[in-house]
């Protein structure tokens, strides 16, 4: 079941960093990541709390890792 947590983190990153997304702050990305992580974990009969933690952390730190950097026009 441990293989599912990278999938949850990827889901949170993709949704929080979608092109044209109106999500600007770390808090917004963290909340959305936590919600999607919880939902993804429950969808595969996993632990929803762990999914929320992993998804929330992925959402908060995705811009620091360079995944969510805004393109400059």
C-alpha positions in Angstrom: 0.0 0.0 0.0 3.0 2.3 0.3 3.2 2.7 -3.4 0.0 4.8 -3.3 1.4 7.8 -1.5 3.6 9.0 -4.4 0.4 8.7 -6.5 -1.5 10.9 -4.0 1.3 13.4 -4.0 1.4 13.6 -7.8 -2.4 14.1 -7.9 -2.1 17.0 -5.4 0.8 18.5 -7.4 -1.0 18.3 -10.7 -4.2 19.7 -9.4 -2.6 22.5 -7.5 -0.3 23.5 -10.3 -2.6 23.2 -13.2 -2.0 25.8 -16.0 -4.2 28.8 -15.4 -5.1 27.8 -11.9 -6.1 30.7 -9.6 -4.4 29.2 -6.6 -1.8 31.7 -5.4 -0.8 31.0 -1.9 0.8 28.1 -0.1 -2.3 27.8 2.2 -4.7 27.4 -0.8 -2.5 24.8 -2.4 -2.1 23.0 0.9 -5.8 22.8 1.5 -6.6 21.6 -2.0 -3.8 19.1 -1.8 -5.1 17.8 1.5 -8.6 17.5 0.1 -7.5 15.6 -3.0 -5.0 13.5 -1.0 -7.8 12.4 1.3 -10.1 11.7 -1.6 -7.5 9.7 -3.5 -6.6 7.6 -0.4 -10.2 6.8 0.3 -10.8 5.9 -3.4 -8.2 3.1 -3.1 -9.3 2.1 0.4 -6.2 3.7 2.0 -5.9 5.8 5.2 -7.5 9.1 4.5 -5.6 11.0 7.2 -2.2 10.0 5.8 -3.4 10.9 2.3 -4.5 14.3 3.5 -1.1 14.9 5.2 0.9 13.8 2.1 -1.4 15.8 -0.3 -1.3 18.9 1.9 2.5 18.8 2.2 2.8 18.3 -1.6 0.5 21.2 -2.2 2.4 23.5 0.2 5.9 22.7 -1.0 5.3 22.3 -4.7 6.3 25.8 -5.6 9.4 25.5 -3.4 10.4 22.4 -5.4 9.9 24.3 -8.7 6.8 22.4 -9.8 4.3 25.3 -9.4 6.4 28.3 -10.4 4.4 30.8 -12.4 5.4 31.4 -15.9 6.5 35.0 -16.4 5.0 36.6 -19.5 
